[in-house]
Amino acid sequence: MVDLTMFKLSYKNKKVQNIIAKNRIKKLFILAEEKALSGNLTLANRYVNIARRISMRNLVPIHKDFKRKFCKHCYSFLLPDVNCRIRLRDKKVIIYCKTCNRYTRFPIKNS
């Protein structure tokens, strides 16, 4: 028989909670990308929303690669040529969201 109190105590540890939250956020963004590629953008947007809520609840930052996959204004999953347009200009990446008609700019680092 398994002692369930041991499992409950492990979730009270903040480091364990952060690791679980990061893994769930990563999994949700992978699922969102799969659903968006299959054409179900509403479900992809829902996965992004859930990942953001997990991040805010546990105070875990979303990784930089995942941050650039959704719009900062309307929080919709960005899929190039479907609901966003990507341009390069003046050492910046400019992403235009077609759902909310707003721009997001990222600098290009010199390497």
Phi and psi restraints in degrees (range 20) as a CNS / XPLOR table:
assign (resid 1 and name C) (resid 2 and name N)
       (resid 2 and name CA) (resid 2 and name C) 1.0 -95.1 20.0 2
assign (resid 2 and name N) (resid 2 and name CA)
       (resid 2 and name C) (resid 3 and name N) 1.0 136.1 20.0 2
assign (resid 2 and name C) (resid 3 and name N)
       (resid 3 and name CA) (resid 3 and name C) 1.0 -82.4 20.0 2
assign (resid 3 and name N) (resid 3 and name CA)
       (resid 3 and name C) (resid 4 and name N) 1.0 112.6 20.0 2
assign (resid 3 and name C) (resid 4 and name N)
       (resid 4 and name CA) (resid 4 and name C) 1.0 -75.8 20.0 2
assign (resid 4 and name N) (resid 4 and name CA)
       (resid 4 and name C) (resid 5 and name N) 1.0 -20.0 20.0 2
assign (resid 4 and name C) (resid 5 and name N)
       (resid 5 and name CA) (resid 5 and name C) 1.0 -65.8 20.0 2
assign (resid 5 and name N) (resid 5 and name CA)
       (resid 5 and name C) (resid 6 and name N) 1.0 -30.1 20.0 2
assign (resid 5 and name C) (resid 6 and name N)
       (resid 6 and name CA) (resid 6 and name C) 1.0 -63.5 20.0 2
assign (resid 6 and name N) (resid 6 and name CA)
       (resid 6 and name C) (resid 7 and name N) 1.0 -39.0 20.0 2
assign (resid 6 and name C) (resid 7 and name N)
       (resid 7 and name CA) (resid 7 and name C) 1.0 -70.7 20.0 2
assign (resid 7 and name N) (resid 7 and name CA)
       (resid 7 and name C) (resid 8 and name N) 1.0 -38.2 20.0 2
assign (resid 7 and name C) (resid 8 and name N)
       (resid 8 and name CA) (resid 8 and name C) 1.0 -66.1 20.0 2
assign (resid 8 and name N) (resid 8 and name CA)
       (resid 8 and name C) (resid 9 and name N) 1.0 -36.6 20.0 2
assign (resid 8 and name C) (resid 9 and name N)
       (resid 9 and name CA) (resid 9 and name C) 1.0 -68.9 20.0 2
assign (resid 9 and name N) (resid 9 and name CA)
       (resid 9 and name C) (resid 10 and name N) 1.0 -32.5 20.0 2
assign (resid 9 and name C) (resid 10 and name N)
       (resid 10 and name CA) (resid 10 and name C) 1.0 -68.7 20.0 2
assign (resid 10 and name N) (resid 10 and name CA)
       (resid 10 and name C) (resid 11 and name N) 1.0 -30.0 20.0 2
assign (resid 10 and name C) (resid 11 and name N)
       (resid 11 and name CA) (resid 11 and name C) 1.0 -76.1 20.0 2
assign (resid 11 and name N) (resid 11 and name CA)
       (resid 11 and name C) (resid 12 and name N) 1.0 -16.5 20.0 2
assign (resid 11 and name C) (resid 12 and name N)
       (resid 12 and name CA) (resid 12 and name C) 1.0 -76.5 20.0 2
assign (resid 12 and name N) (resid 12 and name CA)
       (resid 12 and name C) (resid 13 and name N) 1.0 -17.3 20.0 2
assign (resid 12 and name C) (resid 13 and name N)
       (resid 13 and name CA) (resid 13 and name C) 1.0 -72.4 20.0 2
assign (resid 13 and name N) (resid 13 and name CA)
       (resid 13 and name C) (resid 14 and name N) 1.0 126.8 20.0 2
assign (resid 13 and name C) (resid 14 and name N)
       (resid 14 and name CA) (resid 14 and name C) 1.0 -65.4 20.0 2
assign (resid 14 and name N) (resid 14 and name CA)
       (resid 14 and name C) (resid 15 and name N) 1.0 -36.5 20.0 2
assign (resid 14 and name C) (resid 15 and name N)
       (resid 15 and name CA) (resid 15 and name C) 1.0 -65.7 20.0 2
assign (resid 15 and name N) (resid 15 and name CA)
       (resid 15 and name C) (resid 16 and name N) 1.0 -39.8 20.0 2
assign (resid 15 and name C) (resid 16 and name N)
       (resid 16 and name CA) (resid 16 and name C) 1.0 -65.8 20.0 2
assign (resid 16 and name N) (resid 16 and name CA)
       (resid 16 and name C) (resid 17 and name N) 1.0 -41.3 20.0 2
assign (resid 16 and name C) (resid 17 and name N)
       (resid 17 and name CA) (resid 17 and name C) 1.0 -62.2 20.0 2
assign (resid 17 and name N) (resid 17 and name CA)
       (resid 17 and name C) (resid 18 and name N) 1.0 -40.9 20.0 2
assign (resid 17 and name C) (resid 18 and name N)
       (resid 18 and name CA) (resid 18 and name C) 1.0 -66.2 20.0 2
assign (resid 18 and name N) (resid 18 and name CA)
       (resid 18 and name C) (resid 19 and name N) 1.0 -38.8 20.0 2
assign (resid 18 and name C) (resid 19 and name N)
       (resid 19 and name CA) (resid 19 and name C) 1.0 -65.7 20.0 2
assign (resid 19 and name N) (resid 19 and name CA)
       (resid 19 and name C) (resid 20 and name N) 1.0 -43.3 20.0 2
assign (resid 19 and name C) (resid 20 and name N)
       (resid 20 and name CA) (resid 20 and name C) 1.0 -63.6 20.0 2
assign (resid 20 and name N) (resid 20 and name CA)
       (resid 20 and name C) (resid 21 and name N) 1.0 -41.9 20.0 2
assign (resid 20 and name C) (resid 21 and name N)
       (resid 21 and name CA) (resid 21 and name C) 1.0 -64.0 20.0 2
assign (resid 21 and name N) (resid 21 and name CA)
       (resid 21 and name C) (resid 22 and name N) 1.0 -43.2 20.0 2
assign (resid 21 and name C) (resid 22 and name N)
       (resid 22 and name CA) (resid 22 and name C) 1.0 -62.8 20.0 2
assign (resid 22 and name N) (resid 22 and name CA)
       (resid 22 and name C) (resid 23 and name N) 1.0 -41.2 20.0 2
assign (resid 22 and name C) (resid 23 and name N)
       (resid 23 and name CA) (resid 23 and name C) 1.0 -65.5 20.0 2
assign (resid 23 and name N) (resid 23 and name CA)
       (resid 23 and name C) (resid 24 and name N) 1.0 -39.5 20.0 2
assign (resid 23 and name C) (resid 24 and name N)
       (resid 24 and name CA) (resid 24 and name C) 1.0 -68.4 20.0 2
assign (resid 24 and name N) (resid 24 and name CA)
       (resid 24 and name C) (resid 25 and name N) 1.0 -39.3 20.0 2
assign (resid 24 and name C) (resid 25 and name N)
       (resid 25 and name CA) (resid 25 and name C) 1.0 -62.8 20.0 2
assign (resid 25 and name N) (resid 25 and name CA)
       (resid 25 and name C) (resid 26 and name N) 1.0 -44.2 20.0 2
assign (resid 25 and name C) (resid 26 and name N)
       (resid 26 and name CA) (resid 26 and name C) 1.0 -62.1 20.0 2
assign (resid 26 and name N) (resid 26 and name CA)
       (resid 26 and name C) (resid 27 and name N) 1.0 -45.0 20.0 2
assign (resid 26 and name C) (resid 27 and name N)
       (resid 27 and name CA) (resid 27 and name C) 1.0 -63.0 20.0 2
assign (resid 27 and name N) (resid 27 and name CA)
       (resid 27 and name C) (resid 28 and name N) 1.0 -40.8 20.0 2
assign (resid 27 and name C) (resid 28 and name N)
       (resid 28 and name CA) (resid 28 and name C) 1.0 -66.1 20.0 2
assign (resid 28 and name N) (resid 28 and name CA)
       (resid 28 and name C) (resid 29 and name N) 1.0 -37.4 20.0 2
assign (resid 28 and name C) (resid 29 and name N)
       (resid 29 and name CA) (resid 29 and name C) 1.0 -70.9 20.0 2
assign (resid 29 and name N) (resid 29 and name CA)
       (resid 29 and name C) (resid 30 and name N) 1.0 -33.1 20.0 2
assign (resid 29 and name C) (resid 30 and name N)
       (resid 30 and name CA) (resid 30 and name C) 1.0 -66.1 20.0 2
assign (resid 30 and name N) (resid 30 and name CA)
       (resid 30 and name C) (resid 31 and name N) 1.0 -43.9 20.0 2
assign (resid 30 and name C) (resid 31 and name N)
       (resid 31 and name CA) (resid 31 and name C) 1.0 -64.0 20.0 2
assign (resid 31 and name N) (resid 31 and name CA)
       (resid 31 and name C) (resid 32 and name N) 1.0 -38.7 20.0 2
assign (resid 31 and name C) (resid 32 and name N)
       (resid 32 and name CA) (resid 32 and name C) 1.0 -63.3 20.0 2
assign (resid 32 and name N) (resid 32 and name CA)
       (resid 32 and name C) (resid 33 and name N) 1.0 -40.0 20.0 2
assign (resid 32 and name C) (resid 33 and name N)
       (resid 33 and name CA) (resid 33 and name C) 1.0 -66.3 20.0 2
assign (resid 33 and name N) (resid 33 and name CA)
       (resid 33 and name C) (resid 34 and name N) 1.0 -40.7 20.0 2
assign (resid 33 and name C) (resid 34 and name N)
       (resid 34 and name CA) (resid 34 and name C) 1.0 -62.4 20.0 2
assign (resid 34 and name N) (resid 34 and name CA)
       (resid 34 and name C) (resid 35 and name N) 1.0 -44.5 20.0 2
assign (resid 34 and name C) (resid 35 and name N)
       (resid 35 and name CA) (resid 35 and name C) 1.0 -68.1 20.0 2
assign (resid 35 and name N) (resid 35 and name CA)
       (resid 35 and name C) (resid 36 and name N) 1.0 -36.9 20.0 2
assign (resid 35 and name C) (resid 36 and name N)
       (resid 36 and name CA) (resid 36 and name C) 1.0 -67.4 20.0 2
assign (resid 36 and name N) (resid 36 and name CA)
       (resid 36 and name C) (resid 37 and name N) 1.0 -39.0 20.0 2
assign (resid 36 and name C) (resid 37 and name N)
       (resid 37 and name CA) (resid 37 and name C) 1.0 -68.3 20.0 2
assign (resid 37 and name N) (resid 37 and name CA)
       (resid 37 and name C) (resid 38 and name N) 1.0 -29.5 20.0 2
assign (resid 37 and name C) (resid 38 and name N)
       (resid 38 and name CA) (resid 38 and name C) 1.0 -82.3 20.0 2
assign (resid 38 and name N) (resid 38 and name CA)
       (resid 38 and name C) (resid 39 and name N) 1.0 -7.1 20.0 2
assign (resid 38 and name C) (resid 39 and name N)
       (resid 39 and name CA) (resid 39 and name C) 1.0 105.7 20.0 2
assign (resid 39 and name N) (resid 39 and name CA)
       (resid 39 and name C) (resid 40 and name N) 1.0 0.9 20.0 2
assign (resid 39 and name C) (resid 40 and name N)
       (resid 40 and name CA) (resid 40 and name C) 1.0 -99.0 20.0 2
assign (resid 40 and name N) (resid 40 and name CA)
       (resid 40 and name C) (resid 41 and name N) 1.0 81.3 20.0 2
assign (resid 40 and name C) (resid 41 and name N)
       (resid 41 and name CA) (resid 41 and name C) 1.0 -73.2 20.0 2
assign (resid 41 and name N) (resid 41 and name CA)
       (resid 41 and name C) (resid 42 and name N) 1.0 -28.1 20.0 2
assign (resid 41 and name C) (resid 42 and name N)
       (resid 42 and name CA) (resid 42 and name C) 1.0 -66.8 20.0 2
assign (resid 42 and name N) (resid 42 and name CA)
       (resid 42 and name C) (resid 43 and name N) 1.0 -39.8 20.0 2
assign (resid 42 and name C) (resid 43 and name N)
       (resid 43 and name CA) (resid 43 and name C) 1.0 -70.0 20.0 2
assign (resid 43 and name N) (resid 43 and name CA)
       (resid 43 and name C) (resid 44 and name N) 1.0 -36.4 20.0 2
assign (resid 43 and name C) (resid 44 and name N)
       (resid 44 and name CA) (resid 44 and name C) 1.0 -63.0 20.0 2
assign (resid 44 and name N) (resid 44 and name CA)
       (resid 44 and name C) (resid 45 and name N) 1.0 -41.3 20.0 2
assign (resid 44 and name C) (resid 45 and name N)
       (resid 45 and name CA) (resid 45 and name C) 1.0 -64.8 20.0 2
assign (resid 45 and name N) (resid 45 and name CA)
       (resid 45 and name C) (resid 46 and name N) 1.0 -36.5 20.0 2
assign (resid 45 and name C) (resid 46 and name N)
       (resid 46 and name CA) (resid 46 and name C) 1.0 -65.4 20.0 2
assign (resid 46 and name N) (resid 46 and name CA)
       (resid 46 and name C) (resid 47 and name N) 1.0 -41.4 20.0 2
assign (resid 46 and name C) (resid 47 and name N)
       (resid 47 and name CA) (resid 47 and name C) 1.0 -63.4 20.0 2
assign (resid 47 and name N) (resid 47 and name CA)
       (resid 47 and name C) (resid 48 and name N) 1.0 -39.1 20.0 2
assign (resid 47 and name C) (resid 48 and name N)
       (resid 48 and name CA) (resid 48 and name C) 1.0 -64.1 20.0 2
assign (resid 48 and name N) (resid 48 and name CA)
       (resid 48 and name C) (resid 49 and name N) 1.0 -41.0 20.0 2
assign (resid 48 and name C) (resid 49 and name N)
       (resid 49 and name CA) (resid 49 and name C) 1.0 -62.3 20.0 2
assign (resid 49 and name N) (resid 49 and name CA)
       (resid 49 and name C) (resid 50 and name N) 1.0 -44.0 20.0 2
assign (resid 49 and name C) (resid 50 and name N)
       (resid 50 and name CA) (resid 50 and name C) 1.0 -64.8 20.0 2
assign (resid 50 and name N) (resid 50 and name CA)
       (resid 50 and name C) (resid 51 and name N) 1.0 -41.7 20.0 2
assign (resid 50 and name C) (resid 51 and name N)
       (resid 51 and name CA) (resid 51 and name C) 1.0 -63.1 20.0 2
assign (resid 51 and name N) (resid 51 and name CA)
       (resid 51 and name C) (resid 52 and name N) 1.0 -40.1 20.0 2
assign (resid 51 and name C) (resid 52 and name N)
       (resid 52 and name CA) (resid 52 and name C) 1.0 -64.2 20.0 2
assign (resid 52 and name N) (resid 52 and name CA)
       (resid 52 and name C) (resid 53 and name N) 1.0 -41.7 20.0 2
assign (resid 52 and name C) (resid 53 and name N)
       (resid 53 and name CA) (resid 53 and name C) 1.0 -65.4 20.0 2
assign (resid 53 and name N) (resid 53 and name CA)
       (resid 53 and name C) (resid 54 and name N) 1.0 -38.9 20.0 2
assign (resid 53 and name C) (resid 54 and name N)
       (resid 54 and name CA) (resid 54 and name C) 1.0 -63.1 20.0 2
assign (resid 54 and name N) (resid 54 and name CA)
       (resid 54 and name C) (resid 55 and name N) 1.0 -42.0 20.0 2
assign (resid 54 and name C) (resid 55 and name N)
       (resid 55 and name CA) (resid 55 and name C) 1.0 -62.8 20.0 2
assign (resid 55 and name N) (resid 55 and name CA)
       (resid 55 and name C) (resid 56 and name N) 1.0 -43.8 20.0 2
assign (resid 55 and name C) (resid 56 and name N)
       (resid 56 and name CA) (resid 56 and name C) 1.0 -71.0 20.0 2
assign (resid 56 and name N) (resid 56 and name CA)
       (resid 56 and name C) (resid 57 and name N) 1.0 -37.6 20.0 2
assign (resid 56 and name C) (resid 57 and name N)
       (resid 57 and name CA) (resid 57 and name C) 1.0 -66.2 20.0 2
assign (resid 57 and name N) (resid 57 and name CA)
       (resid 57 and name C) (resid 58 and name N) 1.0 -40.5 20.0 2
assign (resid 57 and name C) (resid 58 and name N)
       (resid 58 and name CA) (resid 58 and name C) 1.0 -98.2 20.0 2
assign (resid 58 and name N) (resid 58 and name CA)
       (resid 58 and name C) (resid 59 and name N) 1.0 2.3 20.0 2
assign (resid 58 and name C) (resid 59 and name N)
       (resid 59 and name CA) (resid 59 and name C) 1.0 55.3 20.0 2
assign (resid 59 and name N) (resid 59 and name CA)
       (resid 59 and name C) (resid 60 and name N) 1.0 44.3 20.0 2
assign (resid 59 and name C) (resid 60 and name N)
       (resid 60 and name CA) (resid 60 and name C) 1.0 -110.1 20.0 2
assign (resid 60 and name N) (resid 60 and name CA)
       (resid 60 and name C) (resid 61 and name N) 1.0 124.3 20.0 2
assign (resid 60 and name C) (resid 61 and name N)
       (resid 61 and name CA) (resid 61 and name C) 1.0 -71.8 20.0 2
assign (resid 61 and name N) (resid 61 and name CA)
       (resid 61 and name C) (resid 62 and name N) 1.0 146.8 20.0 2
assign (resid 61 and name C) (resid 62 and name N)
       (resid 62 and name CA) (resid 62 and name C) 1.0 -79.9 20.0 2
assign (resid 62 and name N) (resid 62 and name CA)
       (resid 62 and name C) (resid 63 and name N) 1.0 137.1 20.0 2
assign (resid 62 and name C) (resid 63 and name N)
       (resid 63 and name CA) (resid 63 and name C) 1.0 -60.7 20.0 2
assign (resid 63 and name N) (resid 63 and name CA)
       (resid 63 and name C) (resid 64 and name N) 1.0 149.6 20.0 2
assign (resid 63 and name C) (resid 64 and name N)
       (resid 64 and name CA) (resid 64 and name C) 1.0 -58.2 20.0 2
assign (resid 64 and name N) (resid 64 and name CA)
       (resid 64 and name C) (resid 65 and name N) 1.0 -37.4 20.0 2
assign (resid 64 and name C) (resid 65 and name N)
       (resid 65 and name CA) (resid 65 and name C) 1.0 -64.5 20.0 2
assign (resid 65 and name N) (resid 65 and name CA)
       (resid 65 and name C) (resid 66 and name N) 1.0 -36.7 20.0 2
assign (resid 65 and name C) (resid 66 and name N)
       (resid 66 and name CA) (resid 66 and name C) 1.0 -78.9 20.0 2
assign (resid 66 and name N) (resid 66 and name CA)
       (resid 66 and name C) (resid 67 and name N) 1.0 -30.6 20.0 2
assign (resid 66 and name C) (resid 67 and name N)
       (resid 67 and name CA) (resid 67 and name C) 1.0 -61.3 20.0 2
assign (resid 67 and name N) (resid 67 and name CA)
       (resid 67 and name C) (resid 68 and name N) 1.0 -33.7 20.0 2
assign (resid 67 and name C) (resid 68 and name N)
       (resid 68 and name CA) (resid 68 and name C) 1.0 -82.0 20.0 2
assign (resid 68 and name N) (resid 68 and name CA)
       (resid 68 and name C) (resid 69 and name N) 1.0 -0.8 20.0 2
assign (resid 68 and name C) (resid 69 and name N)
       (resid 69 and name CA) (resid 69 and name C) 1.0 -95.9 20.0 2
assign (resid 69 and name N) (resid 69 and name CA)
       (resid 69 and name C) (resid 70 and name N) 1.0 -0.6 20.0 2
assign (resid 69 and name C) (resid 70 and name N)
       (resid 70 and name CA) (resid 70 and name C) 1.0 -137.3 20.0 2
assign (resid 70 and name N) (resid 70 and name CA)
       (resid 70 and name C) (resid 71 and name N) 1.0 154.8 20.0 2
assign (resid 70 and name C) (resid 71 and name N)
       (resid 71 and name CA) (resid 71 and name C) 1.0 -73.3 20.0 2
assign (resid 71 and name N) (resid 71 and name CA)
       (resid 71 and name C) (resid 72 and name N) 1.0 136.0 20.0 2
assign (resid 71 and name C) (resid 72 and name N)
       (resid 72 and name CA) (resid 72 and name C) 1.0 -75.8 20.0 2
assign (resid 72 and name N) (resid 72 and name CA)
       (resid 72 and name C) (resid 73 and name N) 1.0 -15.6 20.0 2
assign (resid 72 and name C) (resid 73 and name N)
       (resid 73 and name CA) (resid 73 and name C) 1.0 -98.0 20.0 2
assign (resid 73 and name N) (resid 73 and name CA)
       (resid 73 and name C) (resid 74 and name N) 1.0 -46.8 20.0 2
assign (resid 73 and name C) (resid 74 and name N)
       (resid 74 and name CA) (resid 74 and name C) 1.0 -110.8 20.0 2
assign (resid 74 and name N) (resid 74 and name CA)
       (resid 74 and name C) (resid 75 and name N) 1.0 -3.2 20.0 2
assign (resid 74 and name C) (resid 75 and name N)
       (resid 75 and name CA) (resid 75 and name C) 1.0 60.5 20.0 2
assign (resid 75 and name N) (resid 75 and name CA)
       (resid 75 and name C) (resid 76 and name N) 1.0 31.1 20.0 2
assign (resid 75 and name C) (resid 76 and name N)
       (resid 76 and name CA) (resid 76 and name C) 1.0 -93.5 20.0 2
assign (resid 76 and name N) (resid 76 and name CA)
       (resid 76 and name C) (resid 77 and name N) 1.0 147.1 20.0 2
assign (resid 76 and name C) (resid 77 and name N)
       (resid 77 and name CA) (resid 77 and name C) 1.0 -68.2 20.0 2
assign (resid 77 and name N) (resid 77 and name CA)
       (resid 77 and name C) (resid 78 and name N) 1.0 131.7 20.0 2
assign (resid 77 and name C) (resid 78 and name N)
       (resid 78 and name CA) (resid 78 and name C) 1.0 -96.7 20.0 2
assign (resid 78 and name N) (resid 78 and name CA)
       (resid 78 and name C) (resid 79 and name N) 1.0 123.1 20.0 2
assign (resid 78 and name C) (resid 79 and name N)
       (resid 79 and name CA) (resid 79 and name C) 1.0 -123.0 20.0 2
assign (resid 79 and name N) (resid 79 and name CA)
       (resid 79 and name C) (resid 80 and name N) 1.0 114.2 20.0 2
assign (resid 79 and name C) (resid 80 and name N)
       (resid 80 and name CA) (resid 80 and name C) 1.0 -55.4 20.0 2
assign (resid 80 and name N) (resid 80 and name CA)
       (resid 80 and name C) (resid 81 and name N) 1.0 140.4 20.0 2
assign (resid 80 and name C) (resid 81 and name N)
       (resid 81 and name CA) (resid 81 and name C) 1.0 69.0 20.0 2
assign (resid 81 and name N) (resid 81 and name CA)
       (resid 81 and name C) (resid 82 and name N) 1.0 -4.3 20.0 2
assign (resid 81 and name C) (resid 82 and name N)
       (resid 82 and name CA) (resid 82 and name C) 1.0 -104.0 20.0 2
assign (resid 82 and name N) (resid 82 and name CA)
       (resid 82 and name C) (resid 83 and name N) 1.0 -57.6 20.0 2
assign (resid 82 and name C) (resid 83 and name N)
       (resid 83 and name CA) (resid 83 and name C) 1.0 -131.8 20.0 2
assign (resid 83 and name N) (resid 83 and name CA)
       (resid 83 and name C) (resid 84 and name N) 1.0 16.2 20.0 2
assign (resid 83 and name C) (resid 84 and name N)
       (resid 84 and name CA) (resid 84 and name C) 1.0 -151.7 20.0 2
assign (resid 84 and name N) (resid 84 and name CA)
       (resid 84 and name C) (resid 85 and name N) 1.0 160.7 20.0 2
assign (resid 84 and name C) (resid 85 and name N)
       (resid 85 and name CA) (resid 85 and name C) 1.0 -127.5 20.0 2
assign (resid 85 and name N) (resid 85 and name CA)
       (resid 85 and name C) (resid 86 and name N) 1.0 133.7 20.0 2
assign (resid 85 and name C) (resid 86 and name N)
       (resid 86 and name CA) (resid 86 and name C) 1.0 -117.1 20.0 2
assign (resid 86 and name N) (resid 86 and name CA)
       (resid 86 and name C) (resid 87 and name N) 1.0 130.0 20.0 2
assign (resid 86 and name C) (resid 87 and name N)
       (resid 87 and name CA) (resid 87 and name C) 1.0 -133.6 20.0 2
assign (resid 87 and name N) (resid 87 and name CA)
       (resid 87 and name C) (resid 88 and name N) 1.0 154.4 20.0 2
assign (resid 87 and name C) (resid 88 and name N)
       (resid 88 and name CA) (resid 88 and name C) 1.0 -112.1 20.0 2
assign (resid 88 and name N) (resid 88 and name CA)
       (resid 88 and name C) (resid 89 and name N) 1.0 130.3 20.0 2
assign (resid 88 and name C) (resid 89 and name N)
       (resid 89 and name CA) (resid 89 and name C) 1.0 -160.3 20.0 2
assign (resid 89 and name N) (resid 89 and name CA)
       (resid 89 and name C) (resid 90 and name N) 1.0 130.5 20.0 2
assign (resid 89 and name C) (resid 90 and name N)
       (resid 90 and name CA) (resid 90 and name C) 1.0 50.2 20.0 2
assign (resid 90 and name N) (resid 90 and name CA)
       (resid 90 and name C) (resid 91 and name N) 1.0 51.8 20.0 2
assign (resid 90 and name C) (resid 91 and name N)
       (resid 91 and name CA) (resid 91 and name C) 1.0 58.8 20.0 2
assign (resid 91 and name N) (resid 91 and name CA)
       (resid 91 and name C) (resid 92 and name N) 1.0 33.8 20.0 2
assign (resid 91 and name C) (resid 92 and name N)
       (resid 92 and name CA) (resid 92 and name C) 1.0 -138.4 20.0 2
assign (resid 92 and name N) (resid 92 and name CA)
       (resid 92 and name C) (resid 93 and name N) 1.0 148.4 20.0 2
assign (resid 92 and name C) (resid 93 and name N)
       (resid 93 and name CA) (resid 93 and name C) 1.0 -98.4 20.0 2
assign (resid 93 and name N) (resid 93 and name CA)
       (resid 93 and name C) (resid 94 and name N) 1.0 122.0 20.0 2
assign (resid 93 and name C) (resid 94 and name N)
       (resid 94 and name CA) (resid 94 and name C) 1.0 -110.8 20.0 2
assign (resid 94 and name N) (resid 94 and name CA)
       (resid 94 and name C) (resid 95 and name N) 1.0 120.9 20.0 2
assign (resid 94 and name C) (resid 95 and name N)
       (resid 95 and name CA) (resid 95 and name C) 1.0 -111.9 20.0 2
assign (resid 95 and name N) (resid 95 and name CA)
       (resid 95 and name C) (resid 96 and name N) 1.0 122.5 20.0 2
assign (resid 95 and name C) (resid 96 and name N)
       (resid 96 and name CA) (resid 96 and name C) 1.0 -106.0 20.0 2
assign (resid 96 and name N) (resid 96 and name CA)
       (resid 96 and name C) (resid 97 and name N) 1.0 118.7 20.0 2
assign (resid 96 and name C) (resid 97 and name N)
       (resid 97 and name CA) (resid 97 and name C) 1.0 -86.2 20.0 2
assign (resid 97 and name N) (resid 97 and name CA)
       (resid 97 and name C) (resid 98 and name N) 1.0 126.0 20.0 2
assign (resid 97 and name C) (resid 98 and name N)
       (resid 98 and name CA) (resid 98 and name C) 1.0 -82.6 20.0 2
assign (resid 98 and name N) (resid 98 and name CA)
       (resid 98 and name C) (resid 99 and name N) 1.0 -13.0 20.0 2
assign (resid 98 and name C) (resid 99 and name N)
       (resid 99 and name CA) (resid 99 and name C) 1.0 -82.7 20.0 2
assign (resid 99 and name N) (resid 99 and name CA)
       (resid 99 and name C) (resid 100 and name N) 1.0 -39.6 20.0 2
assign (resid 99 and name C) (resid 100 and name N)
       (resid 100 and name CA) (resid 100 and name C) 1.0 -111.1 20.0 2
assign (resid 100 and name N) (resid 100 and name CA)
       (resid 100 and name C) (resid 101 and name N) 1.0 -2.5 20.0 2
assign (resid 100 and name C) (resid 101 and name N)
       (resid 101 and name CA) (resid 101 and name C) 1.0 58.5 20.0 2
assign (resid 101 and name N) (resid 101 and name CA)
       (resid 101 and name C) (resid 102 and name N) 1.0 42.0 20.0 2
assign (resid 101 and name C) (resid 102 and name N)
       (resid 102 and name CA) (resid 102 and name C) 1.0 -125.8 20.0 2
assign (resid 102 and name N) (resid 102 and name CA)
       (resid 102 and name C) (resid 103 and name N) 1.0 162.5 20.0 2
assign (resid 102 and name C) (resid 103 and name N)
       (resid 103 and name CA) (resid 103 and name C) 1.0 -108.3 20.0 2
assign (resid 103 and name N) (resid 103 and name CA)
       (resid 103 and name C) (resid 104 and name N) 1.0 149.8 20.0 2
assign (resid 103 and name C) (resid 104 and name N)
       (resid 104 and name CA) (resid 104 and name C) 1.0 -131.0 20.0 2
assign (resid 104 and name N) (resid 104 and name CA)
       (resid 104 and name C) (resid 105 and name N) 1.0 134.2 20.0 2
assign (resid 104 and name C) (resid 105 and name N)
       (resid 105 and name CA) (resid 105 and name C) 1.0 -120.6 20.0 2
assign (resid 105 and name N) (resid 105 and name CA)
       (resid 105 and name C) (resid 106 and name N) 1.0 135.2 20.0 2
assign (resid 105 and name C) (resid 106 and name N)
       (resid 106 and name CA) (resid 106 and name C) 1.0 -124.0 20.0 2
assign (resid 106 and name N) (resid 106 and name CA)
       (resid 106 and name C) (resid 107 and name N) 1.0 134.6 20.0 2
assign (resid 106 and name C) (resid 107 and name N)
       (resid 107 and name CA) (resid 107 and name C) 1.0 -74.6 20.0 2
assign (resid 107 and name N) (resid 107 and name CA)
       (resid 107 and name C) (resid 108 and name N) 1.0 149.2 20.0 2
assign (resid 107 and name C) (resid 108 and name N)
       (resid 108 and name CA) (resid 108 and name C) 1.0 -95.4 20.0 2
assign (resid 108 and name N) (resid 108 and name CA)
       (resid 108 and name C) (resid 109 and name N) 1.0 121.9 20.0 2
assign (resid 108 and name C) (resid 109 and name N)
       (resid 109 and name CA) (resid 109 and name C) 1.0 -79.0 20.0 2
assign (resid 109 and name N) (resid 109 and name CA)
       (resid 109 and name C) (resid 110 and name N) 1.0 143.0 20.0 2
assign (resid 109 and name C) (resid 110 and name N)
       (resid 110 and name CA) (resid 110 and name C) 1.0 -80.5 20.0 2
assign (resid 110 and name N) (resid 110 and name CA)
       (resid 110 and name C) (resid 111 and name N) 1.0 129.1 20.0 2
